[in-house]
Amino acid sequence: MTKKMNIIFAMFVLMFISIFSSKVNAQTNDLGIQYSSHVQNIGWQQAFQDGDTSGTTGQDLRIEALKMNLLNSNVVPGATINYQVHVENIGWMSQVQEGAVAGTTGQGLRVEAIKINLAGAPNYHVAYQVHVQNVGWMDWVQDGAVAGTSGRGLRVEAIRIKIVKDGTTVQPTPQPAQPTGDINVNYQAQVQNIGWMNPTSNMDIAGTVGKGVNLEALKINSDNLPTGSSISYQANVENKGWMSEVQNGNIVGTVGQALAMRQIQIKLNNISGYHIQYQVHVANVGWMDWVQDGAITGDPNQNIQAIRMRIVRDLSQAVAPSVSIASPSAGSVFYDNQTINLSGSATNSNGIQEIDVYEYTSLLGKANITSVNGGQVNYSFSIGRNILTDGNKTLKVQVIGKDSQILNKSMNITYKVLQPMMCIDDPSGDVIIKDSSLNNLNLRGWALGSTGIQKVTVSVDGQYKADTSYGSSRPDVKNAYPMYQNADVSGFNYTLDTTGLTNGLHTVTLTAYDNGGKTTSQSFKITKLVGVDASSTKYNTSLSQLVDKQMQYGEPVTESGSSWVSADRSTVQYYANPNNFLDSYGIYQFLVLNYQSGITVDEVNNMLVGKGVLQGHGGAFLQSAQQNNISVFYLVSHALLETGNGTSALAKGMNVNGTIVYNMFGINALDSNPNYYGSQFAYKQGWTTVDKAIIGGASWIGSSYINNSSYAQNTLYKMRWNPANPGTHQYATDVRWAYNQIYNIKKLIDMCTSPILKFDIPSFN
């Protein structure tokens, strides 16, 4: 008896050594690794090591953090383990090493992928495998490769890690191979409490994951096996053991007995160059590794809950996974009123799970898979109007295989967001109305919107008037802008009644509203001068160029408190722009300052009542105006300004060498000593009476500006800005000078019964 027991013990030892030896064939006994997972609702689990599963499967719980360290690191001095995780909402976090925490705790964030490196250990490698939500166990990777997914929102639920030596391998997993395209595998599962589920095929899951119900029976077949070929399969069933092998659609397992399948083997018969691969999801384990061609998979003590399978070619016959974009062509130009129809094909050895379309990194949606031929599919996707923004765009097609392999294909296009456009054909520019011929002003033009125009409105001085008549034929616009919808009927018309407009400047604005809610506007000016004798002088320069020269040469200033400061460009442009002063007051900047008849001596004397020494000298002013071709209003206004209404020392007379002299216009009265220099000038001119000073001074004023043969600056505007030669021969540097003179001149004009007034309004290119 003792001898028999010794024999049995020896056999047990040999069996144990055999089993242990086969296990270590795939990993080292010297340098090892242990690791722990922080799991949702659980916290930190116990440490596992050397290929054991850390985390959970079948419970829908995420790993939130990991820590790991080498075992027996003294065997390889200097060896360290470094690791890095990709976390929800964070991305790749910083790399850590040797027991440090990678990931987060207490934040509810999932780990989505991991990279592990073994440093300082020549001839050794770190291999690792993760169990991913909706995917199961992914293939083993090693030495810094990414395990898991990123950008798909899938959690890592479990992990296995091993240290392996050169010349050894991790637990074998069939590599993805090209589906045949002409040989399919179809299978149907009988599930606990559910019954027969719908048939499925080619990598799809039969059964359930995460519901705790078992696979009880299975039928497997193919609709296009070569003649003489077959699929045979055999199952190990709870309480029954291995059942008889069946083929081609017959049932393996039991129905109605509530007995779970625990192991299975499947094989192809009488067909070379092809293999059947299969993977089972086992209770308390999760997805086990892929096996093929009759290998047993499962666990004799645990129940199978799901299965998936595929028929593959030998790798030598396989076609590499690929993705292509057939349409549109790279470099195509699209407008926001167009739909972009994207189409192409993709191939993956294990079937295609989904195809996503991105604009750069922004997900636009999932493509429609329009046809399937084994591992090859055609796809299509439509990018609707107004989805993209203006500019050069990168469209990316991302193909996700059922083996979790990801392929990308990108192309560049140009996307143009069409802005609304408008053109006013008539009138072609600003309008001056002098009589009733333009009481009805015809407005005509066209307007375009990306998806059409809703309406075109007319407003005057900011107040809505009416909608135009829109939609008239414009084939010329269609030819010029074919990318706009309804461009061939984009014309508008409207007749504007101008009789209600007051004299002065008015702004007419036309606004187009497109069907997308965008607007565009154009405006023109109406200057109404009915009853006003006005002309316009056109200058061969632009207003902007005039302002440029003022800023460069004119030294413009403006008053700021009690000081004079340099005027900025916008202030200069405002006061130099005639259109800003075409109202009934500002227009007097453009009053022609040459002599006009119609004013009597009595009216001039009336202007001079109470004006010191000037009172009663209306005849001298009227005579000097006629003789020197100067407006009497300007002469009187100028004299009143320079003499302080006839009360200055120069106006009342000053003694020079025993002679009393007068200076009514402040001529040559230099700022350093105006009375001295002004009286000396008057003495030399012989202005010994008030009338002589008025008549003589008028001649000097006329020849310097108003009647100057070179400059002819016969309006306040021309005296200030000299539009014919900007920046030179200007009466003042104050930007408001011309406007400031209006008050006195207009006050004098309003005192007269029937003054004759002429205006010269400048215009620019």
C-alpha positions, 0 to 999 in steps of 0.5 A: 500500500505504501509503495502504491501511495508513493507511486501516486505521489510521484505521479502527482509531483510530475503532473504538477511540474509539467503543468507549472512548466507549461505555464512559465513557458510564456513568462519569466519566473525571475523578473515579474510584475504586480498591479492593482486597479482602482475600480468604480464602486469598489476602490482599490482591489488586491494586487494581482501579478504575472498575467492574472486579471485585475479589474472586472468583466461582465459588471460594466465597471470602469477602471479609474486608476492603476498602479504597478511595480516590478517583482524581483527587480534585483535580478535585473538591477536598474529595471523600472516599469513606466506607464501612462493612461488615457483618461476621460475628459483629460486625455493622456496623463503624465507618465509615472513609474514604480508604484505611482498612481496613474489615472484619477480617484474620486472623480468618476473618470474612466481609463480608456487606454494604457501604454506600459514600458519596461526600461533598463531590462535588456532581453525582457519585454512587458506585454499587456492586454485590456478588456474594453467595454463593448469590445471584450479582451483586445489583442496583447500588445507590448513595450509602449504600444497603446492598449485600449481605445481613445476618442470612442468613449469606451472604458477599460474594465480589466487588464492583464500584464506579463513580463516576457523574455526574448524568444517567448510569447504571450498567450497566443491570440489568432491575429486578424486576417482578411475575411474571405468575402465568399465564405460566411459563418452564420450562428444563432444562440439559445439563451437562458430566459430569452430563447432563440435569439436572432441569427447573426454572422461574421464577428457579431455577438451571439448571446448577451454580455453583462446580463448574467444569463447563459448560452444553452445551445448553438447552431452554426452554418455557412450559406456558401461553403464549397461543396464537400466542406462542412463546419463541425462543432462540439460543446461541454454542457453543464451536468452532461459533459462533452456532447456529440459533435454536430455539423452545419446548422444542427443544435449543439447543447440543450433546449428547455433544460436550463443547462449552460454551455461551458466549453466549445470547439469548432472546426472547418472540414475539407477546405484548405487555406481557411480557418474558423476563429472563435471567442467566448465570453465566460461568467466571472472571466469576460472575453477569453482569448481567440482560438481557432480550428478545433481548439477548446475554449471556455472554462469547465467550471464557468458558464459561457454567456456569448460567442462570436466567430469568423472565417479567415484566410491564411494571412498570405492570401489576405488583403491589408485593411484599407479605406478609400474616399471615392467622392468628392475629389480632393481639393473640391470646392463647396458652398454652404448651400450645397450638400456634400455627399461623401462615399467610398469603401473600406475593408477589414479582415474581421468585419467593420463595426462602424465608420465615423466622419470627422471635420478635423477632430470634430465628429460629424456623425456615423456613415451609412454602410450601404453594402457589405461583401464579406469584410468589404463595405461601401459607405456614404455620408451626407454633410448638410448645409451650413454644417461647416464654417468658411475655409479650408477643411480636412474631412476624415473617415475613420473606420473601426473594425470589429477587431478594434483596429482603426484606419483613417483616411483624410482629404482636404476640401474648400468650404465657402460660406456665401455672404449675401450680396447686393448692388444698386444699379440705379441710381449709380451714385449720390443724387442731387435734387434741384427740381421736381424732375426727380420727385419719383426716384427709380431704384433698381438693382439685385440682391443674392443670398446663399439660399435665396433672398427673403426681401429687400427693404428701403429706409430713408434716414434710418426709417423704414419706408417699404419693401421693394418688388423682388424677383425680376429676371437677371440672367446677367447676375446668374452668369456672374454668380452661378453658385447663389440660388435663384440668382436668375431672378434676383432683381429688385425695383422700387420708386421712391417719392422724394417730395416729402424730403426736406432740403438738405442731406438724406441717406437712402438704405436698401437692405437685403435679408437672405433666407438664412437670416443674414443681411447686407445693406448699401446706401446712397445720399440724396442732397435736396436743394429745391429752390437753391442755386447750387452747382458742384465742382468735381475734384480729381482726388478722393476724400481719403487722399485729401485727408492724407495731405491734410495730415501730412502738410496741413497741421490740422488742430482742434480745440480741447478745453482751453488748448489747441491740440493736433486733430486725429484723422477721423476728426479731420475726415469728418469736417472735410467731408461735404456730405456731413454738412448738406443740411440747411445750416451746414450748406453755408460752408459752400456759399459762393463768396463772390458778389451777388446783387439784390442787397440794398444799402439800407439792408447793409446798414441794418446789419451794422446797427450797434456795431461801433464805428462800423455803424452807418458805413453800409455804403462803403461795404456795398461799394467794396463788395461790388468793386472787388467781387466779394460777398457783402455778407462775408465782408461784413462778417469778417469785419465784425469778427476782426474788430470785435463788432467795431470796438477794437483799437484798430477799428476806432483809429490809432495815431501813427506819426500824427495821422489817425489810421484804421484797419477793419479786417486785422490785416497784418496784425501779427499776434506778437503786437497786433495793434502796432503791426496792424496800424503800421500796415494801415498807415502804409496803405493810407487808410485814414478813414473808416471807408478807406479801411473798408474799401482797401481791406476788401481789395486785399481780402479778395485778392488773397483768397476769393478772387486769387487767380491761382487758388480761387477759394471762393467758399469757406470750405475752399478757404479752409481745405483748398480741395484743388491743392490740399494742405497748401494756401489754407486760411486756418488750421482749425478743423472747425473754422469753416463751420464756425463762420456760418453762424455770423454769415447766416445771421446777416443773410437772414436779416435781408429780404431777398438775398441771392445765394449760390452754392458750390458743393465739392465732390470727390472721386 
